[in-house]
């Protein structure tokens, strides 16, 4: 596992639209389906220790966020040929096991991860109702093999600020996690 920070896409960036398969429903989900709603996009996977660490709290907070009108969408962009634990079939099981009540989409071509400049799992983005980037960064300070509790405080504070109509938080720390498992030829250039 390579400790990889997020790329910190420029605030105000317009979210690129996408249409991806939700393996649990076998239907396509588009970002445009959530026009006029704030959206959290979370690039995650099934096997990364950084994601495993936050799954329970992330699922709980996702419920709270969605009750407040913020849509949550998770995306798995990993190369499943070389990382079969991230296969669509296992995504369905992971969703059920962790109580995800949000779409967990499969980015088979990895184009969506490239459009968002996603680098790691988890890589988190919060877009306002116009789908302009308001926050990108870490869930909280918790990391595997540390005693720091998982709270989701950084993302939670950003959501609360957005819903209160406040400006984007000034101090946004990059997320840190396993690198996205790119298919040969898809690796981002340095």
C-alpha positions in Angstrom: 0.0 0.0 0.0 1.5 3.3 -1.1 0.6 6.2 1.1 -0.7 8.7 -1.5 -2.2 12.2 -0.8 -5.1 13.6 -2.8 -4.4 16.1 -5.6 -6.5 18.9 -4.1 -8.4 19.9 -7.2 -9.0 23.7 -7.3 -12.0 24.9 -5.3 -14.8 26.2 -7.5 -14.1 23.5 -10.2 -17.3 22.4 -11.9 -17.9 18.7 -11.3 -17.6 16.7 -14.5 -20.8 14.8 -15.3 -20.6 11.0 -15.4 -22.7 8.0 -15.9 -21.6 4.9 -14.0 -23.0 1.5 -13.2 -24.3 0.8 -9.8 -23.7 -3.0 -9.5 -26.3 -3.4 -6.7 -29.1 -2.2 -8.9 -27.6 -2.9 -12.4 -28.5 0.7 -13.3 -26.6 3.7 -14.5 -26.3 6.6 -12.1 -25.5 10.1 -13.5 -24.3 13.1 -11.5 -26.9 15.1 -13.4 -29.6 12.9 -11.6 -28.8 15.1 -8.5 -29.1 18.5 -10.2 -29.7 21.2 -7.6 -28.4 19.1 -4.7 -25.1 19.2 -2.9 -23.1 16.0 -3.6 -20.3 14.2 -1.8 -18.2 12.1 -4.1 -16.1 9.5 -2.3 -13.5 7.5 -4.3 -13.2 4.4 -2.2 -12.7 0.6 -2.6 -13.3 -2.5 -0.6 -9.7 -3.6 0.4 -7.8 -0.4 1.3 -7.0 -0.2 5.0 -7.6 3.6 5.0 -11.1 3.0 3.7 -11.7 0.0 5.9 -10.8 2.2 8.9 -13.5 4.8 8.1 -16.3 2.7 6.6 -18.5 2.4 9.7 -18.4 6.1 10.5 -18.7 7.1 6.9 -21.9 5.1 6.4 -23.4 6.6 9.6 -22.5 10.2 8.5 -23.7 9.5 5.0 -27.2 8.8 6.5 -27.1 12.1 8.4 -25.9 14.0 5.3 -28.6 12.6 3.1 -31.3 13.4 5.7 -30.1 17.0 5.4 -30.3 16.9 1.5 -26.7 16.2 0.6 -26.4 13.2 -1.8 -23.6 10.8 -1.2 -22.1 8.8 -4.0 -19.1 6.4 -3.7 -17.0 5.4 -6.7 -14.6 2.5 -7.0 -12.1 3.1 -9.8 -9.6 0.3 -9.0 -8.3 -2.2 -11.6 -10.3 -5.2 -10.6 -8.3 -7.6 -12.8 -5.2 -7.1 -10.6 -7.3 -6.3 -7.4 -10.2 -8.8 -7.5 -11.3 -7.8 -3.9 -12.6 -4.7 -5.5 -14.8 -6.5 -8.1 -18.4 -5.3 -8.7 -19.7 -8.5 -7.0 -17.7 -7.8 -3.9 -18.8 -4.1 -4.0 -22.4 -5.3 -3.6 -21.4 -7.4 -0.6 -19.3 -4.5 0.9 -22.3 -2.2 0.5 -24.6 -4.6 2.3 -22.0 -5.4 5.0 -21.4 -1.8 5.8 -25.0 -0.5 5.5 -24.3 1.8 2.6 -27.6 3.5 1.7 -26.0 5.5 -1.2 -24.9 4.4 -4.7 -21.5 2.7 -4.8 -20.6 2.9 -8.5 -18.0 1.1 -10.6 -15.7 3.2 -12.8 -14.4 0.4 -15.0 -12.7 2.6 -17.5 -11.2 4.8 -14.8 -12.2 7.9 -16.8 -14.2 9.4 -13.9 -11.2 9.1 -11.5 -9.0 10.8 -14.2 -11.6 13.6 -14.7 -11.7 14.3 -11.0 -7.9 13.8 -10.6 -8.6 11.3 -7.9 -5.4 9.9 -6.5 -6.2 7.8 -3.4 -8.8 5.9 -1.5 -10.5 7.6 0.2 -10.5 10.7 -1.9 -13.4 13.0 -0.9 -15.1 15.8 -2.7 -18.0 18.0 -1.6 -19.8 19.9 -4.3 -22.4 22.6 -3.7 -25.9 22.6 -5.2 -24.5 24.0 -8.5 -21.9 21.2 -8.4 -19.0 23.5 -7.9 -16.2 22.2 -5.6 -16.6 23.4 -2.1 -14.3 21.0 -0.2 -11.8 18.3 -1.0 -9.6 16.6 1.5 -9.5 14.2 4.4 -12.3 12.6 6.3 -10.5 13.3 9.6 -7.0 12.8 11.1 -7.4 9.1 11.8 -5.0 6.7 10.0 -4.5 3.0 10.3 -2.3 1.9 13.2 -2.8 5.1 15.2 -4.9 5.9 18.2 -6.7 8.8 16.6 -10.5 8.1 16.7 -12.5 8.1 13.4 -15.0 10.9 13.6 -15.3 12.3 10.1 -15.0 15.8 11.6 -13.3 17.5 8.6 -16.0 16.4 6.2 -18.8 16.9 8.7 -17.6 20.5 9.4 -17.4 21.2 5.6 -21.0 19.9 5.1 -22.3 22.0 8.0 -20.5 25.1 6.6 -22.0 24.5 3.1 -25.5 24.0 4.5 -25.1 27.2 6.6 -24.2 29.2 3.5 -20.7 29.9 4.8 -17.5 30.2 2.6 -15.4 27.1 1.9 -13.3 26.1 5.0 -9.8 27.7 4.6 -7.8 24.9 6.1 -8.4 21.8 3.9 -6.0 19.0 4.5 -5.3 16.5 1.7 -6.8 13.0 2.1 -4.3 10.2 2.5 -4.7 6.6 1.5 -3.8 3.8 -0.8 -3.1 5.0 -4.4 -5.9 4.2 -6.9 -4.9 1.0 -8.6 -4.5 2.1 -12.2 -4.8 -0.1 -15.2 -1.6 -0.3 -17.4 -1.6 2.8 -19.5 -3.9 4.8 -17.2 -1.3 5.9 -14.7 -1.3 9.6 -14.2 1.9 11.3 -15.4 3.9 13.0 -12.6 
